[in-house]
Every structure is written in structure tokens, then in C-alpha cells.
Amino acid sequence: MKIEQKFLDTLNGKKNLLAFSAGVDSTALFFILLEYGVEFDIAIVNYNLREQSKNEVEYAKLLAKKYNKKIFTKNARLDSKGNFEAKARDFRYKFFKKVSKKEEYENLILAHQLNDKIEWLLMRLSKGAGVSELAGMKCIEKRDEFTIVKPLLNFSKDDLLNFLKDNGIKYFVDASNFDKTYERNRFRPIVDELIKVGGKSGYLKSFKILQNERESLQEHFELMYKKKKLYVIKLSNKKYKSYATSYYLKRLGYVISGKDRIAVDEQDSLVVGQKWAIEYVNEHLFISPYKTVVMPKEFKEICRVCKIPPKVRGYIYDKEISIKKLLRVYS
């Protein structure tokens, strides 16, 4: 299993945290990182939905002890109703952020692989998507809390299974991966069959093309200001509004739907997903959480005079963001 040098350059000499589950992907990545001499510790979440999850945590502890790794564990008790996958994702990322902040980890290593990327593409296609969503996961992505590193995106599930079997490495199979209640699992067998029939080279080429096109589109907008979760972006043309919105909302953990995209294209002031304020004024795109708070008349008047759009004012006021500093880039 040959890891590209760019990943090693990002990881070597840094404090790294591996998101571990004891499944095929993260177990393979654990031992691949060992082979390359990359220093890392591990973090695992037990959602307490399966009896086997206790054994997975014990296996993680065993590996941590054997290979002298720190291990961070977290128990979750989440409501299984509604979108459990989203709840679980939010829970574990909050956990990873908390651990990374406390222990000063610079990189979060995730074990997503090619099958995951194709599953994502198919799911987005079924909902209406643009280049930003279809290009999917980036292999290295800078976030506020850490840099996310995904070294396995060019490897298929079978590549990782063969690696584990060839080396006699124990791993667990999560029974919930076959539960069709979860959307991703309905696409999983389709993706497995597609790769078996056509191989993976065509998909790798397509993702490279999509990535190049995504980067070309990004040349048409520029981040002018960021404070907490407030973004102010300057666009070269209004037609890039929905693309820029999609790009920055994804960084905030929200993936826009096809319906969202149409609404952003048609409206200059709206709330997306009942949570995110989107405003377009004077070639500038404002994105922030949508907050309804009581604001003093003086503050509202300053915002009016300074042409700060209404839907982001609540967040600016709530987080005490300096309008004076904001106006240095927006005026």
C-alpha cells in the first residue's frame, strides 16, 4: 500500500490523531501508518447500538497499548430517530475537536476510501448537485481546528481488505453497514459492483477532473473576512453565488441540496436549512449562522448605515464581532 508523499509531508513531525473504529478502513490505515513510521494517537466513539461495539473499543485499547499510542474514547447515547448518521457525525467531530484542542493535535486522519467517495457522488447526484458537491472529499483540507488528512481516497475497499488479509490483521465488520435504513448503505452494493465491473481507474480520473474544475471555479471568488462562523466573500460575478455558498457551507459542515442551490441562485437574502443566513450585497456574499436576538437600536442603525445585511446582524451582535474591522474589507 503506497501512500503519496504529500500525505507523509503533512503528517511527519506533527501531532496526529487517527479517527478509529476497528473496521476495515481505519484498521488498515492504522497499520499502514505504522509501516511508514508516522506518529499518531487514536480516538474512538462507542454509539452503544451494538453489543459488538464494546469489543471494538477493547480491540482499539489493545492496539494502543501494544503500539504505545494514546487512546481517547467516548460513549454516545444518541436518539436513533431521524437522521442518525448526521447526529453521529456531529457528535464524533465535536469529540475530535475537543480532544485536538486539549491535546494540541494538528492533523485529524480519516480513513475514507474510494468507495466512500463514489457513494457520496451518487447520493449527491440523486438530490441535485454541482461540481463542488460531486468532487466530494478533499484529501487534505485545512479547518479552523486542525487539518483533515485522508490518505486512502485512491484505494478501494477491496484494496484495504486484501491488505488486512495478506497481513493477517484482525478487523471488525459493523453489521449496521448492511442496514438499508441508512441512505449510504443503499448505495454501497451498487458502488461495490461498479468497481468490480469497471475497475477504479476511470473513477480516479473523473474525480481528478472534477477537482480541477472545482479549483477553476474557486478562482472566481475570494474570502475577504472570516470571524468565528461569519464569512464575507467577494465574487467576480453573481453567477458564482450558489457555488461559493456551497463551498463555504460545506466547510461549516452543511451540504446544500438541489433545492437550496436554486433558492440561493434566485434570492439575495435567505435562510438555508433553517440555520444559515445567506446574503448577497454589492458583490459580497455574507454567510453566518442565523440568529434571532434582540439588538439595540443604535447597533441596528450602525448596521444600516454600514450596509451590513439584516440576516447576519444577529450573529454579529451575539458574537460581538467588530463592525469596524469588518468594514476594512467591506466598504
N, C-alpha and C positions, 0 to 999 in steps of 0.2 A: 504494500500500500504506500504509494509515493505521494507525500504531501508537498504542495508547491512551496517554493522558497519564501514567497511573500507572507505566508502564514507563520513560518518559523521566524522571519524577521520581526513580525508583530509580537510574537509570544516570547521569544527568548529574552531573558534579562528582565522580564516583567512579572508582576504578581497576577496569576491567572486562576480563575475559578471555573471549573467544569460543572455544567448542569448535568447531573447524573440521574438515571432512572433504573439502571441494571438491565435495561432492554438491549436489543441487538445494537442499535446505533451508538448509544452512549458507552456501552461496554467496549465495543470495537474502538471507539475514539480514545477511551481510557488507555488501552494497551498500545495504540498507535502513537499516542503522545509519549508514552514510556519509551518506546523504541527510538524516538527522536530526541530523547533527553530533555523534553520540555518540562519545566517545573509547573505544578498546578496542585490545587486542592479541589475538593468536590462538595457539592451541595445537592441534597435530595429531599423531595417533598412526598409525604405519605398522605394520600387523599382518603385513606381508610374506607375505600369502596370494595376492596377485595381482600380476602384472607391472605393471598399470596404477597400482598404489598409489605407485610411485616418481614417476610423472608427476603424481599428485595432490599429493604433497608439494612437487614443484618448482613447481607452479601456486600453492600456498599461499605459498611463498617469494617468487614473483614478485609476488603481490598485496601481501605485506607490504612488500616493497621499494618498490613503486610508490606505496603509500599511507602510507608511513612508519609501519609497525606493527612492534612486536617480534613475533618468532615463536619458539615453543618446540616442538621436535619430539622425538618419542620412538619408538624402534624396539621392537617387541614380537615375541617368539618364544614363542607360546603353543601348548600341546598342543591340537590340533583335536578330540580325542576328548571325549566327554561334552558338557556344556552350554557350548559355546564362547562363546555370546552373553553368558552370565553372567561367564565368565572375562574376556572383552574389556571388559565394563562395569566390573568391579572394577579391572582394570589401568588403564584410562584415568582413572577417578575418583581413584585413588591418584596418578597423574601430575598431574592438575589440582590436587589438594590440595597436592602438593609444590611446584608452581610458584606457586600462590596464596600459600602460606605464605612462601616465599622472597622473592617479588616484591611481597607485600602487596596482592594483588588483593582487592577487597571483594565483587565480584559475578562469578559464573560464568554466562555467557549460553549457553543451549542452544537449538537450532533445532528442537525438537519442534513438530509442527503437528497440525491437527485429525485427519488420517488416522491418525497415530500414536496419538492418544488413543482413537479408536474401535477400533483394533486391540487396544489394551490392554483396553478394556472387554469385547470379545468373548472374548479369551483368558481373562480372569478369570471370565466367565460360564461358560465351559466347564469350569472347575475348582471352582466353588463359591465365591461371594464375597459380601461385604456392601457397604454403602454406601461405606465407606472405600476399598475397592479399586475399585469401579465408578466412583466420582467421578474417580479417576485423578489425573493430574498437576495440581499447583497451578501457577498462572502465576508466582507469586512465593513462594519458600519459604526461610525463614531456616534455615541449617545452622550447625554449630559453626565450620566453616572459612570459609564465605562464604555469600552469599545467592544462591540459584539463581533465575535470571530466564528465563522462556520467553515471549517476546513474540509468537510465531507461533501460539499454540494456537487462535485463531479463524480461521486461514487454512487452506484445503485445499491439498493437493499441487498441484492444477491452478492455484490462485491463484498459487503460487510459480513454477510452470513458465511461466505466462503472463507474469509479471513479468520473468523472465530472458529469454524470447524477445522480448518487446516492447523490451527494452533491449539486446539483442544481447550478452548476458553469457555467457561460457563457463562450462560446468559439466561434471562427470563423472557417469556413471551406473555405479554399483557393480554388477557382474554378480552378486555374491553376493546381491543383493536379490531375485533370481529363483530362488535355490536353496531348494527346498522342504524341505531338511534342517532348516532353521531354522524354528521354530514360527511366528514372526511372518509369515514370507513366505507361509505357507499361508492366512493371514487377509487379507493385503494385497489380492489381487484382489477379494475379497468386499467389502471396505470401499470400494475404488475404484468398484465397481459400485453400491453402496448410495448413495453420494454423487451419482453421476451420475443415478440414477433419482429420488431424493427430494430432492436438494439438501442443503445443510448446515444450514439454519436450525433444523430440528427437533432435530438433534443438539446444536446450541449451546444451545437452550432446555433440553433434557434434562440436559445437563451442569451448567447453572446451577442447576436444581432439585436435582440430586444434591449439588452443592456446598453449597447452603443447608441441606439435610438433614444433611450431614456436620458443618457448623458447629453445628447444633442439638444433635447428639449430643455434640459436644465440650464442651458446657456441663455435662455430667454427670460430668466428671472433671477433675482439676486436678493439674498437675505440682507436687509438693511439694519434690522434691530431685533434682538431677542432678549427677553427678560422673563424668567420663570417659564410660563407656558404661553406667553404672548409673542407672536411672530409678526413682523412687518416686512413684507416682500415687495420689491419693485418689479413690475412686469414690463417687458419691452412691447407687449401687445396684449390687449384684453382677452384675446382668444386663448391665451395660455392660463386663464384664471382657474379653470377646473383642474388642469393638470397640476399647477402649483399647489392648489388646495389639497389634492390627493397626496402629493408628495410630502407636505408638511404634517398633515393629519396622520399619515402613516407613522411618522416619527413620534407622534404623540400617542400612538397605539390604537388609532381608529382607521379602519379601512372603509372608504366611501363606497356606496352601492351605485348601481347604474342610475337609480332614481335620484340619489344625491348629486351625481355629476350633472345631470340635466338641470336640476334646480340651481346649482352653482353657476352654470352657463347662462341661465335665464334671469337670475336675480343678483343684485349687487349687495343686498343686505338680507341675511337669513340665518337660521339656526339649524345645524345639521345634527342628526342623531339625538335631538333634544338636549344636546350638551355643548356643541361647539359653535361659537359665533364666527360668522364669515362676513366680512365687509370689504367692499372694493370702492376706494375713493382716490381720485387724482392719480391714477396709475399705480396705486399702492394697495396691496392686499393685506388685510388685518385678519389674524386668526388667533383666537383665545378661547378658553372655557367660557361658557355663557353663564353669567352671574346676575341674579336679580337681587340687588341690595339697595337700601335707602342711601342716597347720596345728597350731600348738602347742595343748596342752590349755587353757592359760589363755585363748587367743583364742576357742576354741570355747565355753568356759564363759561368757565375756563375751557372745558372740552369743546363747547360750541364754537367759541372764538378761534380755538386752535384746530378746528375741524377734525377732532377725534370722533370717529363714528360711534353712534349710540350703543350698539350691541356689545362693544368691547369695554365700555366705560366702567361697567360694574366690576369686571375683573381687575382693571387698572386701579380702581379705588380700593377694592378689597385687598389687593396685594401691595398697596402703597407704592406703585410704580411711578417713578418721577416723570411727569409730563415734560418737564424741561429737558431731560436727557433724551426723551423720545423725539422731541421736536428737532433735535440736532440732525436727525436723519430724515424726518418727515416734516418738511416745511417748504 
